[in-house]
Amino acid sequence: MIQQKAKKFKEFIYGNGGSLPIHLSTPSLSSKDINNVVKELRKNNLAIGDSKKKFLDLLKKYIKSKFVLLTSNGTVSLYAALLADNTKYNDEVLVPSFNYVASVNAILSINAIPHFVDSNLNDFGVDFEKLDSYLSKNTIFKKKKCINLKTKRQIKSLVITHVFGHPCNLDHAKSLCKKYNISLIEDASEALGSFFKKKHLGTFGKFGVLSFNGNKIITTGGGGAIITNNKKIYEKLIKIIDNGKIPHDYEFVYGSHGLNLKMPNINAAVGINQLKNIEKLVQLRRKLFKKYNNLSSKDLILIKEPKFSRSNYWLQTIKVESKKNKLKLIKYLRGKKIMVRSSWKPLHLFNHLKKFPKMKMDNAVKIYDTILNIPSNLKSN
Ligand SMILES: Cc1ncc(COP(=O)(O)O)c(C=O)c1O
């Protein structure tokens, strides 16, 4: 049965053209992108120059946010957000186990503690109901701080990830963070072009993070952004991503800890024209979802955007009935050079992360066992 389904997908993907092998998500570069880069190279504008301002202005306008900083990637943006939130040694940060590893590495790099939480089976984001019930039993307030009863450590923040571009329920995320007095950090790395109730993802939390890595819906080669709704935090972040420097005409002055996390101008040049076309790129992925969805059935489901949202459908996702069927599909399609991929293995299962606190984790494992990503921007869809 699953073999027949796999064959149908193979025929559909081959039918849509593209040369083998067919990858999950590839850059959509045009001659305009190349010209923009060449112009900056000719002017010697590699580290600094006008492209950064152009890219930043376009981004701010598109996501409707005043306080945005361009960085060298999504991972360091998460690091900078945690630092700007005063996350300290031994503070706990709630983070989904079903997740890309970047946020956990960012947490560990400042000697804080990842505290793993479970995801829901619909949009694969944090299961807020389960988390609320868990926190109500396992934490107390001390001087308005949320304290883990078992470890006695402060729970400082919650990282939520908008998985494959699909929005988490931000109403639930915000009310939970308010209830437990913890900061909300949105990892919207995969979600440029996605909205919840018409508001762009990454603009709901105290911090939001974007990635412009090579496989994302638009790319600057490597690159990222941090979004905040707070001017003071924005000013703090300016220093954090620039080695803690305080601007001065001719002296080197440092006021706090930081690193060089800034996006180079030449990377911004790669992204300008793609960013101008972001709506077109989102529509192509949405159209592809509809075509794939025609192939879905009871035992092989295409994952739809959640209610109240507009997803960029960055990665198209299939859900099957069992781990066995997932592996069969993956092996068959990869054998045909269609580079489908398993989703993330839950992070709490990795040896070096097993020791960290976690809630009971049923859904994360179920999700991992039954979903896979398939090519998401076929050239001629
Ligand atoms: C959910 C998520 N978070 C963080 C990152 C890290 O972004 P970057 O690769 O730009 O460091 C990525 C992607 O690569 C991601 O998919």
The ligand as an SDF file (V2000), in Angstrom:
LIG
                    3D

 16 16  0  0  0  0  0  0  0  0999 V2000
   14.1010   26.2070   13.8330 C   0  0  0  0  0  0  0  0  0  0  0  0
   15.4820   26.7150   13.5400 C   0  0  0  0  0  0  0  0  0  0  0  0
   16.1150   27.4110   14.4960 N   0  0  0  0  0  0  0  0  0  0  0  0
   17.3340   27.9280   14.2990 C   0  0  0  0  0  0  0  0  0  0  0  0
   17.9950   27.7330   13.1150 C   0  0  0  0  0  0  0  0  0  0  0  0
   19.3800   28.2610   12.9960 C   0  0  0  0  0  0  0  0  0  0  0  0
   19.5350   29.1500   11.9680 O   0  0  0  0  0  0  0  0  0  0  0  0
   20.9790   29.3200   11.2660 P   0  0  0  0  0  0  0  0  0  0  0  0
   21.1790   28.1240   10.4090 O   0  0  0  0  0  0  0  0  0  0  0  0
   20.8080   30.5740   10.4660 O   0  0  0  0  0  0  0  0  0  0  0  0
   21.9790   29.4570   12.3460 O   0  0  0  0  0  0  0  0  0  0  0  0
   17.3710   26.9860   12.0880 C   0  0  0  0  0  0  0  0  0  0  0  0
   17.9680   26.7390   10.7870 C   0  0  0  0  0  0  0  0  0  0  0  0
   18.8790   26.4910   10.2820 O   0  0  0  0  0  0  0  0  0  0  0  0
   16.0850   26.4630   12.3070 C   0  0  0  0  0  0  0  0  0  0  0  0
   15.4670   25.7440   11.3770 O   0  0  0  0  0  0  0  0  0  0  0  0
  1  2  1  0
  2  3  1  0
  2 15  2  0
  3  4  2  0
  4  5  1  0
  5  6  1  0
  5 12  2  0
  6  7  1  0
  7  8  1  0
  8  9  2  0
  8 10  1  0
  8 11  1  0
 12 13  1  0
 12 15  1  0
 13 14  2  0
 15 16  1  0
M  END
$$$$
